[in-house]
Amino acid sequence: MRAILWLGWKEIISLARDAAMVGLIVYAFSYAVIGPAKGARMELRDASIAVVDEDRSPLSARIADALLPPYFLPATTLSARDIDSALDASSTTFVLDIPPRFQADVEAGRAPTLQLHIDATAMSQAGRGSAYVQTIASQEVTSFTGHASSTPVALVTRSRFNPNLEEAWFMGISQIISNITMLAIILSGAAVVREREHGTLEHLLVMPLRPSEIMLAKVWSSALVIVAVSTLSLKLAVQWALDVPIAGSVPLFMLGTALYMFSMTSLGIFLATVARSMPQFGLLAFPTFIVLNLLSGAMTPLDSMPTWLQNAMLVSPTRHYVDFAAAILFRGGGLDVVWKSFAAVIAIGAVFFAGALMRFRKTLAAAQG
């Protein structure tokens, strides 16, 4: 245990002297969390809209005035002949065309039609914006006429865990989860490759150390750095900078993250024993991370994947990590909810560690030869 402890401290000191790696860690858990959460919004925000008011009635004015921030920018007026040119020039995303005698037809009980022109190159806003405009117009017509909707059933939607459907709530935590996976592979694998490239691997071989002790030192040191930095990121970047509420226990999430590190750092060491240089390790590590991340359920819902692929991903620790991270941080789940995912991560980590240890022993044997 003493040998593993001191070797681990040696890894942390070596990492602290690597300016490029330290810079990557700081970036991954600061701007790489806040930037996408604030910038890459999927919900409707500040969409540009123009109104072609051919009716010029109180009802049409009410509809135009109801298109308010933060969903839409203040509506501009447009003539019917300028609709195509405005969309071609991308000066507006939506154009709402209110036909003549619209209010008169509504008051007479007829069903007049509003025409909404959409620039669908802004795909995410186009899909959501059309539903917003339809809902706003329907509400204003109902309020103006004083007649309730004739629909016999009213659908009431209540969103749990994220009532306002704020994309930043999801993106911030999702970025932390993704960056934890990426850096766990990179830090542990780079430590092995760095030993080989700097010639310090031979120094370890002359010491009375077993391969398992050398490997465990690299595992715990990488895990300690990532758990500590991700905890700070969760507190400062997510809760403070993004103002995202955490529903569950942060210590429980960190415990799960530490267990997950056992799997991912072992995978990183395994890839490092296959690669012969740092560029080769990068070519192995990044595709591995991308596949694990895309198929984990963090970016694409598991339900949308084929059944065989869902079953295949049960052997991936990232799948179980995303499951219990979402359960703890979003839904406030406790140990009674996530213990099965914890157990799966431990079991898969043991397999990964055994496979990496076999490869690591072969690498040390080849270096001795």
VOBA-1610 file (N, C-alpha, C; in pm, whole numbers, padded with zeros to 5 digits, always signed):
BEGIN
Met+00082-00121+00000Met+00000+00000+00000Met+00086+00126+00000Arg+00198+00121+00077Arg+00286+00238+00080Arg+00347+00265-00058Ala+00386+00156-00126Ala+00444+00172-00260Ala+00341+00231-00357Ile+00218+00182-00349Ile+00111+00233-00437Ile+00085+00380-00407Leu+00086+00416-00278Leu+00061+00556-00240Leu+00168+00649-00296Trp+00295+00613-00276Trp+00403+00702-00320Trp+00413+00707-00473Leu+00389+00595-00537Leu+00388+00597-00684Leu+00275+00686-00737Gly+00161+00682-00668Gly+00050+00769-00709Gly+00084+00916-00694Trp+00150+00951-00583Trp+00190+01091-00566Trp+00290+01133-00673Lys+00376+01038-00712Lys+00470+01067-00821Lys+00396+01099-00950Glu+00285+01026-00977Glu+00206+01052-01097Glu+00140+01190-01090Ile+00090+01228-00972Ile+00025+01358-00958Ile+00126+01471-00977Ile+00246+01455-00921Ile+00350+01557-00939Ile+00391+01567-01086Ser+00403+01452-01152Ser+00438+01452-01294Ser+00329+01520-01377Leu+00202+01496-01341Leu+00092+01560-01411Leu+00094+01712-01390Ala+00124+01755-01267Ala+00126+01898-01236Ala+00233+01971-01316Arg+00338+01901-01357Arg+00444+01964-01435Arg+00415+01962-01585Asp+00309+01895-01625Asp+00271+01888-01766Asp+00171+01999-01794Ala+00220+02112-01845Ala+00135+02230-01864Ala+00022+02204-01962Ala+00048+02127-02067Ala-00056+02100-02167Ala-00170+02019-02107Met-00137+01918-02026Met-00240+01836-01966Met-00319+01912-01860Val-00249+01994-01782Val-00318+02077-01682Val-00413+02174-01751Gly-00367+02234-01861Gly-00453+02325-01937Gly-00576+02255-01991Leu-00558+02131-02039Leu-00672+02054-02089Leu-00773+02026-01978Ile-00725+01991-01860Ile-00815+01963-01748Ile-00894+02088-01709Val-00824+02201-01697Val-00891+02326-01659Val-00995+02365-01764Tyr-00959+02354-01890Tyr-01053+02388-01998Tyr-01173+02294-01998Ala-01148+02164-01983Ala-01256+02065-01993Ala-01361+02083-01884Phe-01320+02132-01766Phe-01416+02143-01656Phe-01455+02287-01626Ser-01421+02380-01715Ser-01464+02519-01697Ser-01539+02565-01822Tyr-01465+02619-01920Tyr-01532+02673-02039Tyr-01604+02565-02119Ala-01547+02445-02126Ala-01609+02337-02203Ala-01741+02291-02141Val-01767+02330-02016Val-01896+02302-01953Val-01990+02421-01968Ile-01940+02541-01941Ile-02025+02661-01943Ile-02058+02703-02086Gly-01958+02699-02176Gly-01978+02746-02314Gly-02091+02675-02387Pro-02086+02541-02399Pro-02196+02472-02469Pro-02330+02489-02401Ala-02332+02494-02267Ala-02460+02508-02196Ala-02525+02641-02224Lys-02443+02747-02235Lys-02500+02880-02261Lys-02516+02910-02409Gly-02430+02852-02492Gly-02431+02888-02634Gly-02512+02797-02723Ala-02507+02667-02698Ala-02575+02572-02786Ala-02715+02543-02734Arg-02803+02639-02747Arg-02940+02624-02697Arg-03026+02556-02802Met-03104+02458-02758Met-03196+02390-02847Met-03338+02443-02834Glu-03370+02509-02722Glu-03504+02562-02706Glu-03518+02693-02783Leu-03641+02737-02802Leu-03667+02859-02878Leu-03626+02980-02796Arg-03536+03061-02850Arg-03489+03181-02783Arg-03460+03288-02888Asp-03519+03405-02869Asp-03490+03523-02952Asp-03500+03493-03101Ala-03605+03422-03140Ala-03627+03394-03283Ala-03682+03520-03351Ser-03633+03547-03469Ser-03680+03664-03544Ser-03812+03630-03615Ile-03908+03720-03607Ile-04039+03697-03668Ile-04092+03827-03725Ala-04157+03817-03840Ala-04222+03931-03904Ala-04369+03899-03922Val-04453+04002-03922Val-04598+03985-03935Val-04646+04061-04058Val-04718+03991-04144Val-04785+04055-04257Val-04931+04070-04217Asp-04970+04189-04177Asp-05106+04213-04125Asp-05191+04271-04237Glu-05262+04182-04305Glu-05352+04226-04414Glu-05492+04254-04362Asp-05516+04230-04235Asp-05647+04254-04176Asp-05652+04388-04104Arg-05543+04424-04035Arg-05533+04548-03958Arg-05653+04567-03866Ser-05681+04464-03787Ser-05792+04465-03693Ser-05737+04456-03552Pro-05821+04481-03450Pro-05774+04464-03312Pro-05724+04322-03283Leu-05789+04221-03341Leu-05748+04083-03317Leu-05610+04054-03378Ser-05588+04102-03500Ser-05457+04079-03561Ser-05347+04153-03485Ala-05379+04271-03433Ala-05281+04345-03354Ala-05250+04271-03224Arg-05350+04208-03163Arg-05328+04133-03040Arg-05235+04014-03064Ile-05255+03947-03177Ile-05169+03833-03209Ile-05026+03878-03228Ala-05006+03988-03301Ala-04870+04039-03324Ala-04805+04083-03194Asp-04882+04146-03106Asp-04827+04194-02979Asp-04796+04080-02882Ala-04858+03963-02903Ala-04837+03850-02813Ala-04709+03773-02844Leu-04644+03804-02954Leu-04519+03738-02990Leu-04406+03808-02915Leu-04379+03764-02794Leu-04294+03838-02701Leu-04164+03764-02671Pro-04063+03838-02621Pro-03942+03775-02568Pro-03979+03693-02444Pro-03903+03593-02405Pro-03772+03558-02463Pro-03780+03466-02582Tyr-03903+03424-02619Tyr-03913+03330-02731Tyr-03888+03398-02865Phe-03944+03518-02883Phe-03930+03589-03009Phe-03872+03728-02986Leu-03801+03776-03086Leu-03764+03916-03087Leu-03888+03999-03118Pro-03888+04129-03089Pro-04005+04211-03122Pro-04042+04195-03269Ala-04170+04168-03294Ala-04215+04140-03431Ala-04204+04265-03518Thr-04155+04246-03638Thr-04146+04354-03737Thr-04261+04339-03836Thr-04296+04449-03901Thr-04403+04446-04001Thr-04342+04425-04139Leu-04417+04360-04224Leu-04370+04325-04357Leu-04488+04327-04452Ser-04463+04358-04576Ser-04568+04351-04678Ser-04565+04213-04743Ala-04677+04174-04801Ala-04688+04040-04858Ala-04588+04018-04971Arg-04557+04121-05048Arg-04466+04103-05160Arg-04320+04086-05116Asp-04292+04116-04991Asp-04153+04107-04943Asp-04125+03977-04866Ile-04221+03885-04861Ile-04202+03764-04782Ile-04086+03680-04837Asp-04089+03655-04967Asp-03986+03568-05026Asp-03847+03629-05013Ser-03836+03757-05038Ser-03704+03821-05031Ser-03652+03823-04888Ala-03740+03840-04789Ala-03697+03841-04649Ala-03645+03703-04608Leu-03712+03596-04652Leu-03667+03461-04619Leu-03539+03427-04695Asp-03531+03470-04821Asp-03410+03444-04900Asp-03288+03511-04839Ala-03307+03629-04783Ala-03196+03704-04724Ala-03167+03663-04579Ser-03246+03568-04525Ser-03231+03522-04386Ser-03243+03635-04286Ser-03323+03735-04320Ser-03343+03846-04228Ser-03447+03813-04121Thr-03522+03705-04141Thr-03618+03661-04041Thr-03638+03511-04055Thr-03672+03446-03945Thr-03694+03301-03948Thr-03840+03268-03971Phe-03931+03350-03917Phe-04075+03325-03930Phe-04143+03448-03990Val-04242+03422-04074Val-04328+03528-04125Val-04472+03481-04107Leu-04548+03552-04024Leu-04689+03518-04000Leu-04776+03607-04086Asp-04851+03544-04176Asp-04937+03617-04271Asp-05082+03608-04221Ile-05137+03723-04178Ile-05276+03730-04131Ile-05361+03781-04247Pro-05458+03703-04295Pro-05532+03739-04417Pro-05634+03850-04393Pro-05684+03913-04498Pro-05790+04014-04485Pro-05916+03951-04424Arg-05995+04032-04353Arg-06120+03993-04292Arg-06102+03877-04192Phe-05984+03868-04133Phe-05958+03760-04038Phe-06048+03772-03915Gln-06056+03892-03855Gln-06139+03910-03736Gln-06286+03890-03769Ala-06329+03940-03882Ala-06470+03926-03920Ala-06507+03779-03938Asp-06418+03701-03999Asp-06446+03558-04016Asp-06449+03486-03883Val-06359+03526-03788Val-06361+03463-03656Val-06492+03493-03584Glu-06536+03619-03589Glu-06659+03657-03520Glu-06782+03594-03584Ala-06772+03562-03713Ala-06884+03499-03782Ala-06886+03348-03761Gly-06787+03295-03691Gly-06784+03152-03665Gly-06719+03070-03773Arg-06663+03137-03872Arg-06592+03064-03976Arg-06451+03029-03926Ala-06379+02950-04003Ala-06245+02904-03961Ala-06142+02960-04057Pro-06102+03085-04038Pro-06001+03144-04126Pro-05864+03080-04102Thr-05777+03095-04198Thr-05645+03030-04193Thr-05535+03135-04182Leu-05444+03112-04088Leu-05322+03191-04079Leu-05211+03114-04150Gln-05130+03187-04224Gln-05021+03122-04296Gln-04888+03160-04230Leu-04809+03057-04196Leu-04680+03079-04132Leu-04570+03031-04225His-04485+03125-04270His-04370+03092-04354His-04248+03075-04262Ile-04173+02968-04284Ile-04061+02935-04196Ile-03935+02912-04278Asp-03827+02970-04232Asp-03694+02938-04288Asp-03643+02815-04214Ala-03663+02698-04273Ala-03632+02573-04205Ala-03484+02538-04206Thr-03397+02628-04258Thr-03254+02603-04242Thr-03214+02621-04096Ala-03292+02701-04020Ala-03274+02708-03875Ala-03364+02599-03815Met-03318+02474-03824Met-03404+02359-03806Met-03464+02348-03666Ser-03380+02364-03562Ser-03431+02346-03427Ser-03534+02452-03392Gln-03508+02577-03430Gln-03604+02683-03403Gln-03729+02668-03489Ala-03712+02620-03613Ala-03827+02605-03701Ala-03928+02506-03645Gly-03877+02392-03594Gly-03968+02292-03542Gly-04042+02337-03418Arg-03970+02401-03327Arg-04033+02445-03202Arg-04114+02572-03221Gly-04065+02662-03306Gly-04132+02791-03324Gly-04270+02781-03383Ser-04291+02686-03475Ser-04423+02674-03536Ser-04528+02638-03432Ala-04491+02549-03339Ala-04585+02512-03233Ala-04612+02630-03140Tyr-04509+02711-03110Tyr-04528+02829-03025Tyr-04623+02928-03091Val-04601+02956-03219Val-04686+03053-03289Val-04830+03004-03293Gln-04850+02875-03319Gln-04984+02820-03324Gln-05054+02833-03189Thr-04980+02802-03082Thr-05040+02811-02949Thr-05074+02955-02913Ile-04984+03048-02943Ile-05007+03189-02911Ile-05128+03242-02987Ala-05138+03210-03116Ala-05251+03257-03196Ala-05382+03199-03144Ser-05382+03071-03109Ser-05504+03009-03058Ser-05549+03072-02927Gln-05453+03098-02839Gln-05487+03160-02710Gln-05545+03300-02729Glu-05487+03377-02819Glu-05537+03513-02840Glu-05676+03513-02903Val-05701+03421-02995Val-05835+03412-03056Val-05938+03372-02951Thr-05903+03274-02867Thr-05995+03230-02762Thr-06022+03343-02663Ser-05918+03417-02624Ser-05935+03527-02531Ser-06019+03640-02591Phe-05999+03665-02720Phe-06071+03774-02787Phe-06220+03743-02801Thr-06250+03619-02840Thr-06391+03584-02863Thr-06463+03548-02734Gly-06386+03508-02631Gly-06448+03468-02506Gly-06505+03329-02508His-06478+03254-02614His-06528+03116-02625His-06415+03020-02596Ala-06441+02921-02515Ala-06341+02819-02486Ala-06324+02729-02607Ser-06215+02657-02606Ser-06189+02565-02716Ser-06297+02459-02722Ser-06331+02419-02846Ser-06434+02318-02864Ser-06380+02176-02848Thr-06250+02164-02823Thr-06191+02031-02806Thr-06247+01965-02680Pro-06302+01843-02688Pro-06365+01781-02571Pro-06267+01741-02461Val-06141+01720-02495Val-06041+01678-02398Val-05929+01780-02395Ala-05890+01824-02277Ala-05779+01919-02264Ala-05656+01843-02212Leu-05548+01852-02286Leu-05424+01786-02248Leu-05339+01883-02167Val-05308+01845-02043Val-05225+01927-01955Val-05091+01857-01937Thr-04983+01923-01974Thr-04849+01865-01967Thr-04774+01925-01849Arg-04716+01838-01767Arg-04633+01883-01656Arg-04496+01817-01670Ser-04394+01897-01683Ser-04258+01846-01699Ser-04192+01833-01562Arg-04148+01713-01530Arg-04082+01691-01401Arg-03931+01707-01415Phe-03869+01745-01306Phe-03723+01756-01293Phe-03664+01875-01369Asn-03732+01925-01470Asn-03686+02042-01546Asn-03810+02112-01599Pro-03888+02177-01511Pro-04021+02227-01548Pro-04022+02322-01666Asn-03920+02407-01679Asn-03916+02504-01789Asn-03839+02453-01910Leu-03799+02327-01907Leu-03726+02264-02017Leu-03603+02346-02055Glu-03528+02387-01953Glu-03406+02465-01976Glu-03296+02374-02028Glu-03247+02403-02149Glu-03144+02320-02210Glu-03013+02325-02130Ala-02984+02440-02068Ala-02860+02454-01992Ala-02854+02357-01875Trp-02970+02324-01816Trp-02971+02229-01706Trp-02916+02094-01752Phe-02956+02053-01870Phe-02911+01924-01923Phe-02769+01933-01976Met-02740+02037-02053Met-02611+02046-02121Met-02494+02057-02024Gly-02510+02134-01916Gly-02400+02153-01823Gly-02357+02021-01760Ile-02453+01946-01707Ile-02421+01819-01643Ile-02376+01717-01747Ser-02437+01718-01865Ser-02396+01625-01970Ser-02252+01647-02012Gln-02210+01774-02018Gln-02071+01803-02054Gln-01974+01752-01948Ile-02009+01767-01821Ile-01923+01715-01715Ile-01908+01563-01727Ile-02019+01493-01750Ile-02015+01348-01763Ile-01926+01307-01880Ser-01942+01375-01994Ser-01862+01342-02112Ser-01714+01370-02088Asn-01683+01484-02024Asn-01543+01519-02002Asn-01477+01428-01899Ile-01553+01380-01802Ile-01499+01283-01707Ile-01455+01156-01781Thr-01539+01108-01871Thr-01504+00989-01949Thr-01379+01012-02033Met-01376+01125-02102Met-01263+01154-02191Met-01132+01164-02115Leu-01133+01241-02006Leu-01008+01264-01933Leu-00964+01141-01854Ala-01057+01057-01811Ala-01017+00934-01743Ala-00935+00846-01835Ile-00976+00836-01961Ile-00901+00757-02057Ile-00767+00822-02089Ile-00770+00954-02110Ile-00648+01023-02153Ile-00543+01027-02042Leu-00582+01063-01920Leu-00483+01079-01813Leu-00411+00949-01780Ser-00488+00842-01764Ser-00425+00716-01727Ser-00341+00661-01841Gly-00393+00668-01963Gly-00318+00617-02077Gly-00195+00700-02106Ala-00209+00832-02096Ala-00094+00919-02122Ala+00016+00897-02020Ala-00021+00861-01897Ala+00081+00835-01795Ala+00168+00716-01834Val+00106+00613-01891Val+00182+00495-01934Val+00270+00528-02054Val+00212+00597-02152Val+00288+00631-02272Val+00403+00725-02237Arg+00377+00818-02144Arg+00481+00912-02103Arg+00598+00839-02036Glu+00568+00738-01956Glu+00674+00658-01893Glu+00761+00592-02000Arg+00696+00538-02104Arg+00772+00470-02208Arg+00855+00568-02290Glu+00796+00683-02325Glu+00867+00778-02410Glu+00982+00847-02335His+00965+00871-02204His+01069+00939-02126His+01175+00842-02072Gly+01152+00713-02091Gly+01249+00615-02044Gly+01243+00585-01896Thr+01139+00635-01827Thr+01128+00610-01683Thr+01062+00475-01652Leu+01009+00409-01753Leu+00951+00277-01730Leu+01059+00178-01685Glu+01178+00193-01742Glu+01289+00105-01702Glu+01329+00130-01556His+01314+00254-01509His+01345+00283-01369His+01250+00208-01275Leu+01124+00197-01314Leu+01027+00126-01231Leu+01056-00023-01228Leu+01112-00075-01338Leu+01135-00219-01347Leu+01245-00266-01252Val+01339-00176-01219Val+01447-00217-01129Val+01405-00206-00982Met+01288-00151-00958Met+01238-00140-00821Met+01163-00267-00782Pro+01153-00296-00653Pro+01079-00416-00609Pro+00928-00391-00614Leu+00877-00374-00735Leu+00736-00343-00755Leu+00672-00446-00847Arg+00548-00481-00816Arg+00473-00569-00905Arg+00397-00485-01007Pro+00366-00542-01125Pro+00289-00467-01226Pro+00155-00416-01171Ser+00091-00495-01086Ser-00038-00452-01031Ser-00023-00328-00944Glu+00090-00315-00872Glu+00113-00198-00789Glu+00136-00073-00874Ile+00213-00088-00981Ile+00237+00025-01071Ile+00106+00071-01133Met+00024-00026-01175Met-00101+00007-01241Met-00200+00070-01143Leu-00211+00015-01023Leu-00303+00072-00924Leu-00265+00215-00887Ala-00135+00244-00885Ala-00090+00382-00856Ala-00140+00478-00962Lys-00133+00435-01088Lys-00180+00521-01197Lys-00332+00537-01194Val-00400+00430-01153Val-00547+00435-01147Val-00593+00532-01039Trp-00540+00518-00915Trp-00593+00601-00807Trp-00553+00748-00822Ser-00434+00773-00877Ser-00392+00913-00893Ser-00476+00984-00999Ser-00500+00917-01111Ser-00586+00977-01215Ser-00728+00996-01163Ala-00778+00896-01091Ala-00914+00906-01037Ala-00926+01020-00938Leu-00826+01038-00852Leu-00830+01145-00752Leu-00836+01282-00819Val-00753+01302-00920Val-00751+01431-00990Val-00886+01460-01055Ile-00942+01361-01124Ile-01067+01383-01198Ile-01184+01402-01102Val-01191+01323-00996Val-01301+01338-00900Val-01294+01475-00833Ala-01176+01519-00795Ala-01161+01650-00730Ala-01200+01763-00824Val-01149+01759-00947Val-01176+01869-01041Val-01322+01868-01085Ser-01380+01750-01106Ser-01521+01744-01148Ser-01613+01792-01036Thr-01575+01768-00909Thr-01655+01820-00798Thr-01654+01972-00798Leu-01536+02031-00818Leu-01528+02177-00828Leu-01609+02229-00945Ser-01602+02158-01059Ser-01677+02201-01177Ser-01828+02195-01152Leu-01870+02090-01082Leu-02013+02077-01053Leu-02061+02190-00963Lys-01978+02230-00868Lys-02016+02337-00776Lys-02006+02475-00841Leu-01893+02502-00908Leu-01866+02636-00959Leu-01928+02659-01097Ala-01903+02568-01191Ala-01950+02589-01328Ala-02099+02563-01341Val-02147+02454-01281Val-02287+02416-01300Val-02379+02488-01202Gln-02352+02475-01072Gln-02443+02533-00974Gln-02429+02685-00963Trp-02307+02737-00973Trp-02289+02881-00955Trp-02300+02957-01086Ala-02219+02922-01186Ala-02218+02998-01312Ala-02345+02976-01393Leu-02392+02851-01402Leu-02511+02822-01483Leu-02639+02823-01401Asp-02629+02828-01269Asp-02745+02832-01180Asp-02836+02711-01201Val-02775+02594-01210Val-02849+02469-01229Val-02868+02403-01093Pro-02991+02375-01053Pro-03012+02309-00923Pro-02974+02161-00931Ile-02910+02110-00828Ile-02876+01969-00818Ile-02976+01904-00724Ala-03050+01807-00775Ala-03159+01750-00697Ala-03110+01650-00592Gly-03002+01578-00621Gly-02960+01471-00532Gly-02832+01501-00456Ser-02770+01394-00410Ser-02651+01403-00325Ser-02525+01410-00410Val-02450+01519-00397Val-02323+01532-00469Val-02221+01429-00419Pro-02206+01406-00286Pro-02113+01301-00242Pro-02145+01163-00299Leu-02273+01129-00313Leu-02310+01000-00372Leu-02268+00994-00518Phe-02287+01105-00590Phe-02243+01111-00729Phe-02092+01097-00740Met-02019+01162-00649Met-01873+01152-00651Met-01826+01010-00619Leu-01898+00941-00529Leu-01866+00802-00500Leu-01883+00717-00626Gly-01993+00739-00696Gly-02015+00666-00821Gly-01911+00700-00926Thr-01871+00827-00929Thr-01767+00868-01024Thr-01635+00799-00993Ala-01601+00787-00865Ala-01477+00717-00827Ala-01481+00571-00870Leu-01597+00506-00855Leu-01610+00368-00901Leu-01597+00360-01053Tyr-01656+00458-01121Tyr-01648+00462-01268Tyr-01505+00484-01315Met-01427+00561-01239Met-01287+00584-01275Met-01207+00454-01278Phe-01244+00359-01193Phe-01178+00229-01191Phe-01187+00162-01328Ser-01304+00175-01393Ser-01323+00116-01525Ser-01252+00194-01634Met-01272+00327-01635Met-01221+00407-01745Met-01069+00421-01743Thr-01011+00434-01624Thr-00864+00443-01619Thr-00801+00310-01660Ser-00865+00199-01626Ser-00815+00069-01672Ser-00821+00059-01824Leu-00931+00110-01882Leu-00943+00111-02028Leu-00834+00198-02091Gly-00805+00313-02029Gly-00700+00400-02080Gly-00565+00332-02078Ile-00535+00260-01970Ile-00407+00189-01960Ile-00401+00077-02064Phe-00513+00008-02086Phe-00516-00097-02187Phe-00484-00041-02326Leu-00546+00072-02361Leu-00518+00133-02491Leu-00373+00179-02501Ala-00317+00227-02389Ala-00179+00273-02390Ala-00081+00157-02413Thr-00117+00037-02366Thr-00028-00077-02390Thr-00035-00125-02534Val-00143-00092-02603Val-00155-00128-02745Val-00079-00027-02832Ala-00087+00101-02795Ala-00021+00206-02874Ala+00129+00207-02846Arg+00205+00253-02944Arg+00350+00262-02930Arg+00398+00405-02908Ser+00310+00501-02927Ser+00348+00642-02910Ser+00225+00721-02870Met+00246+00848-02831Met+00134+00932-02792Met+00038+00959-02907Pro+00085+00986-03031Pro-00011+01002-03141Pro-00096+00878-03165Gln-00035+00759-03157Gln-00112+00637-03174Gln-00216+00621-03063Phe-00175+00657-02942Phe-00270+00649-02830Phe-00388+00743-02853Gly-00361+00864-02903Gly-00470+00956-02933Gly-00565+00901-03038Leu-00510+00835-03141Leu-00594+00777-03246Leu-00679+00662-03194Leu-00635+00597-03088Leu-00716+00492-03026Leu-00814+00548-02924Ala-00769+00646-02846Ala-00850+00695-02733Ala-00972+00772-02779Phe-00955+00863-02876Phe-01068+00949-02911Phe-01182+00874-02981Pro-01156+00784-03077Pro-01269+00706-03130Pro-01337+00621-03024Thr-01259+00565-02931Thr-01319+00486-02822Thr-01411+00573-02737Phe-01363+00693-02702Phe-01446+00784-02622Phe-01572+00823-02697Ile-01560+00854-02826Ile-01676+00899-02904Ile-01782+00791-02910Val-01741+00666-02935Val-01837+00556-02942Val-01905+00535-02807Leu-01827+00532-02700Leu-01885+00512-02567Leu-01981+00625-02531Asn-01944+00748-02566Asn-02026+00863-02530Asn-02156+00867-02611Leu-02146+00843-02741Leu-02265+00852-02826Leu-02366+00742-02795Leu-02318+00626-02753Leu-02407+00513-02728Leu-02440+00494-02581Ser-02404+00591-02499Ser-02426+00578-02355Ser-02565+00621-02312Gly-02634+00696-02397Gly-02763+00752-02359Gly-02755+00896-02316Ala-02632+00951-02309Ala-02617+01091-02269Ala-02656+01185-02383Met-02629+01147-02506Met-02660+01232-02621Met-02783+01182-02698Thr-02794+01052-02712Thr-02906+00991-02785Thr-02982+00900-02691Pro-03115+00914-02680Pro-03191+00827-02590Pro-03172+00680-02626Leu-03155+00596-02526Leu-03136+00454-02550Leu-03256+00391-02617Asp-03376+00444-02589Asp-03497+00386-02646Asp-03501+00400-02798Ser-03426+00496-02853Ser-03427+00515-02997Ser-03327+00424-03069Met-03249+00348-02994Met-03150+00258-03053Met-03212+00120-03076Pro-03157+00042-03170Pro-03205-00096-03187Pro-03189-00178-03060Thr-03274-00275-03043Thr-03272-00356-02921Thr-03138-00426-02902Trp-03081-00479-03011Trp-02954-00550-02998Trp-02843-00456-02951Leu-02849-00328-02995Leu-02747-00233-02954Leu-02765-00194-02808Gln-02891-00180-02765Gln-02915-00152-02623Gln-02859-00264-02535Asn-02880-00387-02577Asn-02828-00500-02499Asn-02676-00505-02502Ala-02617-00471-02617Ala-02471-00472-02628Ala-02408-00368-02538Met-02474-00253-02521Met-02418-00146-02439Met-02428-00173-02289Leu-02492-00284-02252Leu-02495-00321-02110Leu-02357-00357-02057Val-02263-00389-02147Val-02127-00420-02104Val-02040-00294-02100Ser-02098-00180-02130Ser-02023-00054-02125Ser-02046+00014-01991Pro-01940+00048-01918Pro-01960+00119-01791Pro-02019+00258-01810Thr-01998+00318-01928Thr-02050+00452-01953Thr-02203+00452-01953Arg-02263+00344-02004Arg-02409+00332-02002Arg-02462+00338-01860His-02401+00263-01771His-02448+00260-01632His-02413+00390-01558Tyr-02301+00451-01595Tyr-02263+00578-01532Tyr-02364+00687-01565Val-02404+00696-01691Val-02504+00795-01730Val-02637+00768-01660Asp-02672+00641-01644Asp-02798+00606-01576Asp-02799+00658-01432Phe-02694+00626-01355Phe-02700+00668-01215Phe-02668+00816-01198Ala-02591+00876-01290Ala-02566+01021-01281Ala-02696+01098-01301Ala-02775+01059-01400Ala-02904+01125-01423Ala-02999+01101-01306Ala-02998+00979-01253Ala-03088+00948-01142Ala-03054+01031-01018Ile-02926+01052-00992Ile-02885+01126-00872Ile-02900+01277-00893Leu-02840+01329-00999Leu-02832+01474-01016Leu-02962+01536-01063Phe-03038+01467-01147Phe-03163+01523-01200Phe-03285+01486-01116Arg-03291+01359-01074Arg-03413+01310-01009Arg-03400+01290-00860Gly-03282+01315-00804Gly-03265+01305-00660Gly-03266+01163-00606Gly-03227+01066-00689Gly-03226+00927-00647Gly-03119+00901-00540Gly-03148+00806-00452Gly-03053+00767-00347Gly-02987+00636-00380Leu-02913+00583-00283Leu-02840+00458-00303Leu-02935+00342-00332Asp-03056+00347-00277Asp-03152+00241-00303Asp-03197+00236-00447Val-03180+00346-00519Val-03219+00352-00660Val-03103+00314-00752Val-02981+00354-00716Val-02867+00342-00808Val-02772+00227-00775Trp-02802+00147-00673Trp-02704+00046-00632Trp-02679-00058-00741Lys-02778-00088-00822Lys-02758-00185-00930Lys-02660-00131-01034Ser-02672-00003-01066Ser-02577+00058-01160Ser-02438+00062-01100Phe-02430+00092-00970Phe-02300+00089-00903Phe-02237-00050-00914Ala-02316-00153-00888Ala-02265-00290-00892Ala-02220-00326-01034Ala-02294-00283-01134Ala-02256-00312-01272Ala-02124-00244-01308Val-02106-00119-01264Val-01981-00047-01292Val-01863-00117-01225Ile-01882-00165-01101Ile-01773-00235-01030Ile-01738-00364-01102Ala-01839-00441-01145Ala-01813-00569-01212Ala-01742-00548-01345Ile-01790-00453-01423Ile-01726-00426-01553Ile-01585-00371-01531Gly-01568-00288-01428Gly-01435-00235-01399Gly-01337-00344-01362Ala-01383-00446-01289Ala-01294-00557-01254Ala-01246-00631-01378Val-01336-00649-01475Val-01298-00714-01601Val-01200-00627-01678Phe-01228-00498-01688Phe-01138-00407-01758Phe-00999-00406-01691Phe-00998-00404-01558Phe-00871-00399-01486Phe-00790-00527-01511Ala-00857-00641-01510Ala-00786-00767-01534Ala-00727-00771-01675Gly-00806-00725-01774Gly-00755-00724-01911Gly-00639-00627-01927Ala-00651-00509-01866Ala-00542-00411-01875Ala-00417-00460-01804Leu-00436-00530-01691Leu-00320-00580-01617Leu-00244-00685-01697Met-00317-00770-01769Met-00251-00870-01853Met-00167-00801-01960Arg-00224-00701-02026Arg-00150-00630-02130Arg-00033-00554-02069Phe-00052-00496-01951Phe+00054-00418-01888Phe+00172-00508-01849Arg+00142-00629-01802Arg+00250-00723-01770Arg+00330-00761-01894Lys+00261-00779-02006Lys+00331-00810-02131Lys+00419-00693-02175Thr+00369-00569-02154Thr+00449-00452-02189Thr+00575-00444-02104Leu+00562-00469-01974Leu+00679-00466-01886Leu+00776-00579-01919Ala+00722-00697-01952Ala+00809-00808-01988Ala+00887-00776-02116Ala+00821-00713-02213Ala+00888-00676-02338Ala+00996-00571-02311Ala+00969-00478-02217Ala+01070-00374-02184Ala+01191-00435-02116Gln+01168-00539-02032Gln+01279-00604-01966Gln+01364-00684-02064Gly+01294-00743-02166Gly+01367-00818-02266Gly+01449-00729-02355
//
